[in-house]
Amino acid sequence: LAVATPLKTLKALLPELTVNVASSTIKEQQLPAVHAWLDQCLQTLHALMALTHCPFSRVYDELSNDDQILLQHMSFEQLLVKESGTALLRNVVHSLTTNNKLSEHHIKQLHTHCPLYFSSAQFVTFLFQSQLSRDGHHPHAQGGGALESALTMLCEVCGDPSFDLQNVCALLMNAAYYTGVVKLVFTLQARLMAQIQELYTHKQHQHQLQVQQHQQLPQQQLLLQVPSASSTSVDAQIVQLKNRVLCAWQQIFECLHRLFVVAEHGAHRHQHVPADLGEHQNRVLALCVQQDNRDFAYKLYEWCLEHNIHLLHKLFTFKPKPKYLENFLGENIVASTGGTSTAAAGGGADGGDDEHEMSRVQQQLQQQQQHERNRRLKELVAFYKANSETAKMVQLLDALTKSSGFTLHERYNFLIEARRATQTLNEKRVQFDPHNVSNDRYNKFAEKANLCKIQLDVLYTLKRKCNAAAGNNSSLCVQDRDLVSLEYKLLNLEQIYEMCKQYELHECCLDCLAFTNDAKVVDYVNRCWCLYIADCIKTQRSQWTQYLAEHFASLVNRYNLQQQPWMFDANEIVFYLNLTNLQTNAQPSDEVVLDILYPNIKQLTYEQLLTVYKHVLARIETPYKVNIARSIWYLIVDKNPGADHPAQRPHAHHRASPLNNPRVAQAQHNNKLLLQSSSTNDLRQDLISNCLSYLQKLVQHQPQYESLLADFRRALSEQYQNK
């Protein structure tokens, strides 16, 4: 009965439609609507009759619960009139055309008789899917032309709203036809963009008409004008079309995910990877980078940043350069805050909490934007480097060293890279540079890099001290703001030096003083060395000489004493080492200081040591002079760089140094000193004479040093013989 009633009405109307319109009960303007209604009736009947070609339960079971309930209670008239009825019937027809419920012949008839429910786009998709099923999902079962022709048909119908792009792209990807996905998406994009442009043109035309109408209306009527709903409808259509474009782009990114993430991950796990994977990757990338759409290009580069940074680096080397890539990496990032909050308008404690929460969220958003911005700028540096745009690279690196949001280590790398790039520019420069601008720029980066390295050492030293203090449960008060300043700011020399003094970082203080390259700081340098030695005594206690033997020379060797001799005033430092050794040890070694100094300090010569110990002997207090005399004997005998063999100490009262390696014992000590030059000979002779002068006075009151005096006399005699 539900089907018979509209059929009787249709039968009664048919004679009326064949007579002259003027005498008909149907007006001329009603004819299109009646024809459309009759066409929909016939298509609906054909769709329902198609259900007779397969078991109804197969269709019914595949429907959703809501569709099953609607199907049970919806009449034929409701199928025609209600939008829910049209949607239900489309779902029924879609179920009919899947899983081989109907033959291909019946499906063709379905498309011919009811395109409202089974459109050309759906029919072409069905044919393509059937073709792939017959070919066994192999992309070249019938040659490449089969897929190409199928893609051509798909491109012709892809603009239809019923076109199932996601399903079609999945079929293409399963057939390894990745370039087909890209071509199909860009075809759909072009059509949707054309529709969007038409809507924009229509909207602009409507706006111009409204402006003209407003100019003709009196002021009173203008106040009563209500905004037109047509502009709102056009805006909604534009948004809908843009969303379709974005959804289409996702299919390309799914291709990229399969080619560059899933496939490469499988390669790392030694899984099977198609032999033509690289070819697929290159073809898809070539199509993507040739796209003129700026929004798509930005989406592509964002995807690379998030999912596969190596792919972005691969794009850097493309020729010609990918469109909009430099702009994407260099632009500021602006994100929406998602509207404004009005919760605080009511005032009170809750309003204050809401304001605080809003401020916190905005701060987090700004930090995220800055992080993403800085990440892109670092990639822009790599882009300039890959394309040999060194001048742009140097300019950007200079700006990054001053930008916020970068760690100190990152700034140091920027400065090092800028220094190298500037050197490259200087080497390639062919123009005359009368003002030496290029070298000045290189020196600027080199100087900043050196200062930044000092700041890094300060930061790492403070962190190590904090960790050590935490492990030993000791108190080390390092202020958080100082660590933050060191980590995220480039400080000047004065700020770094004051912080080093505050936290007793004596090695870093020495680096700061060396950076000044000023001989006037020698007193500060000497004080730093003394404080460093005192700190070693404090922390290492009885093992401080052993600690200095392992670390002192490497610290001194950091400085170029030929260019900056004031960085190690040997007279002062060696005197302080000897005096401290004698004062802090109950049984001080006469050799330990020399073992710390020579030959470990590469820039401290033997001749310099002879001169230094002459100064130490003259300056040291009388009770300690005999110890210095023993040290001098050790210097002129065992430390003599020209001796054939290290000499063994001839007398038992010469204590062995705990720092020296065991020496090869000799049957008899030959007491011969091989001299390297006349100047060395003169220095040694002068030093021996000074020791003799002191020891001759000493043995008058302390005869136990007669043997030491005899050694020096014999050494002086041999000096004269060799001379």
C-alpha positions in Angstrom: 0.0 0.0 0.0 2.9 2.4 0.8 4.1 2.0 -2.8 0.7 1.8 -4.5 -0.6 5.1 -3.3 2.1 7.4 -4.9 1.8 5.2 -8.1 -1.9 6.0 -8.4 -1.2 9.7 -7.9 1.5 9.6 -10.5 -0.9 7.8 -12.9 -3.6 10.5 -12.4 -1.0 13.3 -13.0 0.4 11.9 -16.3 -2.5 13.0 -18.6 -2.4 16.5 -17.1 1.3 16.8 -17.9 0.7 16.0 -21.6 -1.9 18.7 -22.3 -1.4 22.4 -23.0 0.2 24.2 -20.1 -2.3 27.1 -20.4 -5.3 24.7 -19.7 -3.4 22.6 -17.2 -3.9 22.7 -13.5 -0.1 22.7 -13.2 1.3 26.1 -13.7 4.4 26.6 -15.8 6.7 27.4 -12.9 5.6 24.2 -11.1 6.7 21.9 -14.0 10.4 21.7 -12.9 9.5 20.8 -9.4 7.0 18.2 -10.5 9.5 16.7 -13.0 12.1 16.6 -10.2 9.7 14.9 -7.8 8.7 12.3 -10.4 12.3 11.6 -11.2 13.1 11.1 -7.6 10.1 8.7 -7.3 11.3 6.6 -10.2 14.9 6.5 -8.9 13.7 5.5 -5.4 11.6 2.7 -6.9 14.6 1.4 -8.9 16.8 1.5 -5.8 14.2 -0.5 -3.9 13.8 -3.0 -6.7 17.6 -3.5 -6.6 17.1 -5.0 -3.2 15.3 -8.0 -4.8 18.5 -9.2 -6.4 20.2 -10.2 -3.2 19.2 -11.5 0.3 17.9 -8.5 2.2 19.5 -9.7 5.4 23.0 -9.2 4.0 22.2 -5.5 3.4 20.3 -5.1 6.7 23.1 -6.5 8.8 25.7 -4.1 7.4 23.6 -1.0 8.3 24.1 0.9 11.5 21.7 0.6 14.4 20.1 3.9 13.6 19.7 3.1 9.9 18.1 -0.3 10.9 15.5 1.5 13.1 14.8 4.1 10.4 14.3 1.4 7.8 11.8 -0.4 9.9 9.6 2.7 10.4 10.1 4.9 7.4 7.5 5.0 4.6 8.0 5.5 0.9 6.8 9.1 1.2 9.3 9.8 3.9 12.0 8.4 1.8 11.2 11.1 -0.8 10.5 14.0 1.5 12.9 13.7 4.4 16.6 14.2 4.1 17.1 11.4 6.6 15.2 9.2 4.1 17.5 10.1 1.2 20.5 9.5 3.4 19.2 6.1 4.5 18.6 5.0 0.9 22.1 6.1 -0.1 23.5 4.0 2.7 21.4 1.0 1.5 22.6 1.4 -2.1 26.2 1.7 -0.9 25.8 -1.6 1.0 24.3 -3.2 -2.1 27.4 -2.2 -4.2 30.0 -3.7 -1.8 31.1 -7.2 -1.1 29.8 -8.7 -4.3 26.1 -8.5 -3.4 25.1 -7.5 -6.9 26.5 -8.5 -10.3 28.3 -5.8 -12.3 25.4 -5.8 -14.8 22.9 -4.9 -12.0 25.3 -2.3 -10.6 25.5 -0.7 -14.0 21.7 -0.6 -14.2 21.6 0.8 -10.7 23.7 3.8 -11.8 21.7 4.2 -15.0 18.3 4.3 -13.3 19.1 6.0 -10.0 22.1 8.3 -10.2 20.7 10.2 -7.2 21.7 7.3 -5.0 24.5 5.8 -7.0 26.4 8.7 -8.7 28.9 8.6 -11.5 31.7 9.1 -9.0 30.6 6.1 -7.0 30.2 4.0 -10.2 33.7 4.9 -11.4 35.1 4.0 -8.0 33.3 0.7 -8.2 34.7 0.0 -11.6 38.2 0.9 -10.4 37.9 -1.4 -7.4 36.6 -4.2 -9.6 39.6 -3.8 -11.9 42.0 -4.0 -9.0 40.3 -7.1 -7.7 40.6 -8.8 -11.1 44.3 -7.7 -11.4 45.1 -9.1 -7.9 46.0 -5.6 -6.6 49.2 -5.6 -8.7 49.9 -2.2 -10.2 51.2 -3.5 -13.5 49.2 -6.6 -14.1 47.8 -5.0 -17.2 50.6 -2.5 -17.8 51.0 1.0 -16.5 48.4 2.2 -19.0 45.5 0.5 -17.1 46.1 2.5 -13.9 46.7 5.7 -15.9 43.4 5.3 -17.7 41.6 4.5 -14.5 43.2 7.6 -12.9 41.9 9.7 -15.7 38.4 8.5 -15.1 38.7 9.1 -11.4 40.0 12.6 -11.9 37.0 13.4 -14.1 34.5 12.6 -11.3 36.6 13.5 -8.2 34.8 16.9 -7.8 31.5 15.2 -7.0 30.5 15.5 -3.3 29.8 11.7 -3.3 33.3 10.8 -4.4 34.9 8.7 -1.7 38.4 10.1 -1.9 39.7 8.2 1.2 38.7 4.8 -0.2 40.0 5.5 -3.7 43.4 6.7 -2.3 43.6 3.6 -0.1 43.1 1.5 -3.2 45.8 3.4 -5.1 48.2 3.1 -2.2 47.6 -0.6 -1.9 48.3 -0.9 -5.6 51.6 1.0 -5.0 50.4 3.8 -7.3 51.5 6.6 -5.0 52.0 9.2 -7.7 48.3 8.5 -8.7 47.3 9.6 -5.2 49.2 12.8 -5.5 47.8 13.6 -9.0 44.2 12.8 -7.9 44.5 15.0 -4.9 45.9 17.9 -6.8 43.2 17.6 -9.4 40.5 17.7 -6.8 42.3 20.6 -5.1 42.2 22.6 -8.4 38.5 22.0 -8.8 37.7 22.9 -5.2 39.9 26.0 -5.4 38.0 27.1 -8.5 34.7 26.7 -6.7 36.1 28.7 -3.8 37.2 31.5 -6.1 33.8 31.6 -7.7 32.2 31.9 -4.3 34.6 34.7 -3.4 33.7 36.5 -6.6 30.0 36.0 -6.0 30.4 37.3 -2.4 32.3 40.3 -3.7 29.6 41.0 -6.3 26.8 40.8 -3.7 28.7 43.1 -1.4 29.0 45.7 -4.2 25.2 45.4 -4.9 24.5 45.9 -1.2 26.8 49.0 -1.1 24.9 50.5 -4.1 21.5 49.7 -2.5 22.6 51.3 0.8 23.7 54.4 -1.0 20.2 54.8 -2.5 18.3 54.1 0.8 17.6 56.9 3.3 19.4 57.0 6.6 16.3 55.8 8.5 15.9 52.6 6.5 19.7 51.9 6.8 19.3 51.6 10.5 16.5 49.0 10.1 18.5 46.9 7.6 19.1 43.3 8.7 22.3 41.6 7.6 21.7 39.3 4.6 21.8 35.5 5.2 23.3 34.9 1.7 26.8 36.1 2.8 26.6 33.7 5.8 25.7 30.8 3.5 28.5 31.6 1.1 31.0 31.7 4.0 29.8 28.3 5.2 30.2 26.9 1.7 33.7 28.3 1.5 34.7 26.8 4.8 33.2 23.4 3.8 35.2 23.4 0.5 38.4 24.4 2.3 37.9 21.5 4.7 37.6 19.2 1.8 40.9 20.5 0.5 42.6 19.8 3.8 41.1 16.3 4.0 42.4 15.7 0.5 45.9 16.8 1.5 45.9 14.2 4.3 45.9 11.5 1.7 49.2 12.8 0.3 50.6 12.9 3.8 49.5 9.3 4.3 51.5 8.4 1.2 54.5 10.2 2.6 54.0 8.3 5.9 54.0 5.0 4.1 57.0 5.8 2.0 59.3 7.7 4.4 58.2 6.5 7.9 56.8 3.0 7.7 59.1 1.8 4.9 62.2 3.2 6.4 61.3 1.9 9.8 60.9 -1.5 8.2 64.3 -1.2 6.6 65.9 -0.5 9.9 64.3 -3.6 11.3 65.6 -5.6 8.2 62.1 -6.2 7.0 61.2 -6.5 3.3 61.4 -3.2 1.5 60.3 -2.8 -2.2 63.2 -2.5 -4.6 61.6 0.5 -6.2 61.0 2.3 -2.9 63.5 5.1 -3.8 61.9 5.6 -7.1 58.5 6.0 -5.6 59.9 8.4 -3.0 61.5 10.6 -5.6 58.5 10.8 -7.8 56.1 11.7 -5.0 58.5 14.4 -3.7 58.9 15.8 -7.2 55.2 16.2 -7.6 54.8 17.7 -4.1 57.5 20.4 -4.5 56.2 21.5 -7.9 52.9 22.4 -6.4 52.1 26.1 -6.6 49.7 26.2 -3.6 51.4 28.0 -0.8 49.2 26.5 1.9 50.0 23.0 0.8 53.7 23.7 0.7 53.5 25.0 4.3 51.6 21.9 5.3 54.2 19.7 3.6 57.1 21.3 5.4 55.3 21.2 8.7 54.7 17.5 8.2 58.4 17.0 7.5 59.4 18.9 10.6 57.1 16.8 12.7 57.5 13.3 11.2 60.7 13.1 9.2 63.4 15.8 9.5 65.7 13.9 7.1 63.1 14.3 4.4 63.1 18.1 5.0 66.9 18.0 4.7 66.5 16.1 1.4 64.3 18.9 0.1 67.1 21.4 0.8 69.2 19.9 -2.0 66.4 19.9 -4.6 67.0 21.8 -7.8 65.3 24.1 -8.4 64.7 25.1 -4.8 61.3 24.0 -3.4 58.8 26.8 -3.5 58.0 28.7 -0.4 60.5 26.7 1.7 62.7 29.6 2.6 59.7 31.7 3.5 58.3 28.9 5.6 61.4 28.5 7.6 61.9 32.3 8.0 58.4 33.5 8.9 57.1 34.2 12.3 54.7 31.7 13.8 51.3 33.1 14.8 48.9 30.8 16.6 45.3 31.5 17.7 44.7 31.7 21.4 41.2 30.2 20.8 39.2 33.2 21.8 39.1 35.5 24.8 38.0 34.6 28.2 35.2 36.5 29.9 35.2 34.5 33.1 37.1 37.2 35.0 34.6 39.9 34.2 32.6 39.1 37.4 35.6 40.0 39.6 36.3 38.3 42.9 38.7 35.6 43.8 37.5 33.3 41.1 38.1 36.0 38.5 41.6 36.5 39.7 42.3 32.8 39.4 40.9 32.8 35.9 43.1 35.7 34.9 46.2 33.9 36.4 45.3 30.7 34.5 44.7 32.6 31.3 48.1 34.3 31.7 49.8 31.0 32.3 48.2 29.4 29.2 49.2 32.4 27.1 52.8 32.2 28.4 52.9 28.4 27.5 51.6 29.2 24.1 54.2 31.9 23.5 56.9 29.5 24.6 55.6 26.8 22.2 55.6 29.4 19.4 59.1 30.5 20.2 60.3 27.0 20.4 58.8 26.1 17.0 60.1 29.4 15.5 63.6 28.8 16.7 63.5 25.2 15.4 62.6 26.5 11.9 65.3 29.1 12.0 67.9 26.5 12.8 66.7 24.5 9.8 66.9 27.7 7.7 70.6 27.8 8.6 71.0 24.3 7.3 69.0 25.3 4.2 71.4 28.2 3.4 74.4 26.0 4.0 73.0 23.3 1.7 72.5 25.9 -1.0 75.8 27.6 -0.5 74.2 30.9 0.4 76.9 31.8 2.9 76.2 35.5 3.2 72.6 34.9 4.2 73.8 32.2 6.6 76.2 34.4 8.4 73.6 37.2 8.7 71.1 34.7 10.2 73.6 33.1 12.6 74.5 36.6 13.8 70.9 37.3 14.6 70.3 33.9 16.3 73.2 34.5 18.7 71.2 37.5 20.0 67.7 35.9 19.9 65.9 34.6 22.9 64.9 31.0 23.5 68.2 29.3 22.6 70.5 27.5 25.1 74.1 28.6 25.6 75.4 25.5 23.8 73.2 26.4 20.8 74.6 29.9 20.7 78.1 28.6 20.9 77.4 26.4 17.9 76.0 29.4 16.0 79.1 31.4 16.7 81.4 28.6 15.6 79.4 28.1 12.4 79.4 31.8 11.8 83.1 32.0 12.2 83.6 29.1 9.7 81.2 30.6 7.2 82.9 34.0 7.5 86.3 32.4 6.9 84.8 30.8 3.8 83.5 34.1 2.6 87.0 35.7 3.1 88.6 32.9 1.1 86.2 33.4 -1.8 86.4 37.2 -1.7 87.9 38.7 -4.9 87.1 42.3 -4.2 89.6 44.6 -2.5 88.7 45.2 1.1 90.5 48.4 2.1 88.8 48.7 5.5 89.4 45.0 6.4 85.7 44.6 7.1 85.6 40.9 6.4 88.5 40.1 8.8 86.9 42.3 11.5 83.7 40.3 11.2 85.6 37.0 11.5 87.5 38.3 14.6 84.2 39.4 16.1 82.7 35.9 15.8 85.9 34.3 17.0 86.0 36.5 20.1 82.4 35.9 20.9 82.9 32.2 20.5 85.8 32.2 22.9 83.9 34.2 25.5 80.9 31.9 25.0 83.1 28.9 25.6 84.3 30.4 28.9 80.7 30.9 29.9 79.9 27.2 29.0 82.8 26.1 31.2 81.4 28.2 34.0 77.9 26.7 33.6 79.2 23.1 33.4 81.5 23.6 36.4 78.7 25.0 38.5 76.4 22.1 37.5 79.0 19.6 38.4 79.5 21.2 41.8 75.8 21.2 42.4 75.6 17.5 41.6 78.6 16.7 43.7 77.1 18.7 46.6 73.8 16.9 46.3 75.6 13.5 46.4 77.7 14.5 49.4 74.7 16.1 51.2 76.8 19.3 51.5 75.5 22.8 51.0 76.4 24.7 47.9 74.2 27.8 47.4 74.0 28.4 43.7 71.2 30.7 42.9 68.7 29.5 40.2 68.7 32.9 38.5 72.5 32.6 38.0 72.1 29.2 36.3 69.3 30.5 34.2 71.3 33.5 33.1 74.3 31.3 32.2 72.1 28.8 30.3 70.0 31.2 28.3 71.9 34.5 27.9 75.2 35.6 26.5 76.9 37.5 29.4 79.7 40.0 29.0 83.2 39.4 30.4 82.7 41.4 33.6 79.5 39.5 34.4 81.2 36.1 33.9 84.2 37.1 35.9 82.2 38.3 38.9 80.2 35.1 38.9 83.4 33.1 38.8 84.7 35.0 41.8 81.4 34.6 43.6 81.5 30.8 43.3 85.3 30.4 43.6 85.8 29.1 40.1 89.4 29.9 39.9 90.2 28.1 36.6 87.4 30.0 34.9 88.7 33.2 36.4 92.0 32.5 34.8 90.2 32.0 31.4 88.5 35.4 31.9 91.8 37.1 32.6 93.4 35.4 29.6 90.6 36.7 27.4 91.4 40.3 28.3 94.8 39.9 26.7 96.2 42.6 29.0 99.5 42.3 30.8 98.3 44.6 33.5 96.2 41.8 35.0 99.3 39.8 36.1 98.6 40.4 39.8 95.1 39.1 39.5 96.4 36.1 37.6 99.0 35.3 40.3 96.3 35.6 42.9 94.0 33.2 41.0 96.8 30.6 40.8 97.4 30.9 44.5 93.7 30.5 45.2 93.5 27.5 42.9 96.4 25.8 44.8 94.8 26.7 48.1 91.5 25.3 47.0 93.2 22.0 45.9 94.8 21.8 49.4 91.4 22.3 51.0 89.6 19.7 48.9 92.3 17.1 48.4 94.1 17.5 51.8 97.2 15.3 51.9 96.8 14.3 48.3 97.0 17.8 46.9 100.4 17.3 45.4 99.3 14.2 43.6 96.2 16.0 42.3 98.4 18.9 41.0 100.7 16.4 39.3 97.7 15.1 37.3 96.0 18.4 36.6 98.2 21.4 37.0 100.3 21.1 33.9 97.2 20.6 31.6 95.7 23.8 33.1 98.9 25.8 32.4 99.2 24.4 28.9 95.8 25.9 28.0 97.5 29.3 27.7 99.9 30.5 25.1 102.7 31.7 27.3 104.7 33.0 24.3 101.9 35.5 23.5 100.7 35.9 27.1 103.7 35.3 29.5 101.8 37.0 32.3 99.4 34.1 32.5 102.0 32.0 34.3 104.5 34.1 36.3 106.9 31.2 37.0 108.9 33.1 39.6 105.8 33.8 41.8 103.9 30.5 41.2 106.9 28.2 41.6 107.9 30.1 44.8 104.4 29.7 46.1 104.3 26.0 45.3 107.6 25.3 47.1 106.7 27.4 50.1 103.2 25.8 50.4 104.7 22.3 50.0 107.2 23.0 52.8 104.7 24.5 55.1 101.8 22.0 54.7 103.8 18.7 54.8 105.5 17.3 57.9 108.0 15.6 55.7 107.9 17.6 52.5 109.3 16.1 49.3 112.2 18.0 47.7 111.2 16.7 44.2 107.4 16.9 44.1 107.2 20.5 42.8 109.7 19.8 40.0 107.8 16.7 39.1 104.6 18.8 38.8 106.3 21.4 36.6 108.8 19.7 34.4 108.6 18.4 31.7 104.8 18.4 32.0 104.4 22.1 31.3 105.4 22.2 27.7 106.2 25.9 27.5 108.4 25.9 30.6 112.0 25.3 29.5 114.8 23.8 31.5 116.7 27.1 31.3 113.7 29.0 32.7 113.6 26.5 35.6 117.2 27.2 36.4 116.6 30.9 36.6 113.3 30.4 38.6 115.0 28.3 41.2 117.8 30.8 41.6 115.1 33.3 42.4 113.4 30.8 44.8 116.7 30.1 46.7 117.3 33.8 47.2 113.8 34.5 48.3 112.8 31.6 50.5 113.1 31.8 54.2 116.4 30.5 55.7 114.9 27.4 57.4 113.7 26.2 54.0 116.8 26.9 52.0 118.3 23.5 52.5 115.2 21.9 51.0 115.4 24.2 48.0 119.1 23.2 47.7 118.1 19.5 47.5 115.5 20.4 44.9 118.1 22.2 42.9 120.3 19.2 43.1 117.4 17.1 41.8 117.0 19.7 39.0 120.5 19.8 37.8 121.1 16.0 38.0 117.8 14.1 37.5 115.9 16.7 35.5 118.8 17.5 33.2 117.3 17.0 29.7 120.8 16.3 28.2 121.7 13.3 30.4 122.1 9.9 28.8 120.2 8.3 31.6 118.2 9.6 34.5 120.7 9.9 37.4 120.1 8.0 40.6 120.3 10.0 43.7 123.8 9.3 45.3 123.0 9.9 48.9 120.5 8.4 51.2 119.4 11.7 52.7 117.8 12.6 49.3 114.2 11.5 49.7 112.5 9.9 46.6 109.5 11.7 45.1 106.2 9.8 45.3 105.3 11.3 41.9 108.1 10.1 39.8 108.2 6.8 37.9 110.9 4.3 39.1 114.2 5.2 37.6 116.6 2.7 36.1 119.3 2.0 38.8 122.9 2.5 37.7 125.8 0.6 39.1 127.8 3.8 39.6 126.8 7.4 39.2 129.2 9.0 36.7 128.4 12.5 37.9 128.8 13.9 34.4 126.5 16.6 33.2 126.0 17.0 29.5 125.4 20.6 28.7 123.1 21.7 25.9 124.4 25.2 25.4 126.7 27.7 26.8 123.7 29.7 28.3 122.4 26.5 30.0 125.9 25.8 31.3 126.3 29.4 32.7 122.9 29.2 34.4 123.6 25.9 36.0 127.0 27.0 37.1 125.6 30.2 38.6 122.9 28.2 40.4 125.4 25.7 41.8 127.6 28.6 43.1 124.7 30.1 44.9 123.9 26.8 46.6 127.5 26.3 47.6 127.6 29.8 49.1 124.6 29.0 51.3 125.7 25.4 52.2 129.2 26.6 53.2 127.7 28.8 55.8 125.1 26.1 56.8 127.7 23.3 57.6 129.5 25.5 60.1 126.5 25.1 62.4 125.0 21.9 60.9 127.7 19.5 59.8 125.3 16.8 58.7 125.0 18.6 55.3 128.7 18.1 54.5 127.8 15.3 52.0 125.4 17.6 50.2 128.0 20.3 50.1 130.5 17.9 48.6 128.1 16.9 45.9 127.7 20.5 44.9 131.5 21.1 44.9 132.0 18.1 42.7 129.3 19.3 40.4 130.9 22.7 40.1 134.3 21.2 39.4 132.8 19.1 36.6 131.1 22.3 35.2 134.5 23.9 34.9 136.1 20.8 33.3 133.4 20.6 30.7 133.5 24.3 30.0 
